[in-house]
């Protein structure tokens, strides 16, 4: 089980607290929905999984170029 990384490190990876919160919330909803559809119980909270994905670099924000 991973200990929560410092918020400052997560913000550095994403760019802002606002973007971090939105990214984690969106991913957590997706994780929960997929588990519910497949009727698979989650071993840990979806938010914890999403935070770990940000910390490990698996999940990031794609920046649009104009």
Helices and strands as residue ranges (DSSP letters): H 7-14, H 17-38, H 46-56
